[in-house]
Amino acid sequence: MTYVNKKGERLTYPLSTAMESSNMEMAKRLKYTKDILTHMLNNNDKTKYNSSAPGGTGGAGTGSSGATGATGAPSSAKPTE
């Protein structure tokens, strides 16, 4: 991985050992980035599981996410502009 410090100096480390580096500023930034990516991936998994459950945000459940006409039946007509 390539790291650019606050002085603009470019340093390259193997990703496998970057977290154990003596460069505390880089280790802190790397940990922060890892936490953000982990959080994003975990939220994506939760969304995927919720969307397939009945009443979820999508999928074939019994939720109310589909468009309906005046009679309550699904509408196939496109809205007019």
C-alpha positions in Angstrom: 0.0 0.0 0.0 1.1 3.5 -0.6 0.7 6.1 2.1 1.2 9.9 1.7 1.9 11.6 5.0 0.9 15.2 5.9 4.3 16.5 4.6 3.4 15.0 1.2 6.0 12.2 1.5 5.1 9.0 -0.3 5.8 5.8 1.6 5.1 2.2 0.5 4.4 -0.7 2.8 3.2 -4.3 2.2 -0.5 -4.4 3.1 0.0 -7.5 5.2 2.3 -5.7 7.7 1.0 -2.1 7.4 -1.1 -2.3 10.6 1.9 -3.3 12.7 4.0 -0.5 11.3 5.8 1.9 13.7 4.3 4.8 11.7 1.4 5.6 14.1 -0.2 8.2 11.9 -0.5 5.7 9.0 -1.7 2.9 11.3 -4.4 5.2 12.7 -5.6 6.1 9.2 -5.5 2.5 8.0 -7.5 1.4 11.0 -10.1 4.1 10.4 -10.4 3.1 6.7 -10.8 -0.5 7.7 -13.5 0.4 10.2 -15.4 2.4 7.5 -15.2 -0.4 5.0 -16.3 -3.0 7.6 -19.3 -0.8 8.6 -20.3 -0.4 4.9 -20.1 -4.1 4.2 -22.0 -5.0 7.4 -24.8 -2.5 6.4 -24.9 -4.0 2.9 -25.4 -7.5 4.4 -28.2 -6.3 6.6 -29.9 -4.5 3.7 -29.7 -7.7 1.6 -31.2 -9.8 4.3 -34.0 -7.3 5.1 -35.0 -6.8 1.5 -35.9 -10.5 1.0 -38.0 -10.7 4.2 -41.8 -10.1 4.0 -42.4 -6.4 4.6 -38.8 -5.6 3.8 -37.5 -2.9 1.4 -37.9 -5.0 -1.7 -38.2 -8.6 -2.9 -41.3 -10.7 -3.2 -42.6 -10.1 0.3 -46.0 -8.6 1.3 -44.6 -5.1 1.8 -46.2 -2.0 0.3 -43.4 -0.9 -1.9 -45.2 -1.6 -5.2 -47.2 1.1 -7.0 -51.0 0.6 -7.0 -53.8 2.1 -9.0 -57.0 3.7 -7.6 -58.5 0.2 -7.0 -55.5 -1.0 -5.0 -54.5 -3.3 -7.8 -50.9 -3.0 -9.1 -50.6 -0.3 -11.7 -48.7 -1.0 -15.0 -49.2 2.5 -16.4 -46.3 4.9 -16.4 -46.8 8.2 -14.8 -47.4 11.1 -17.2 -45.1 14.0 -17.3 
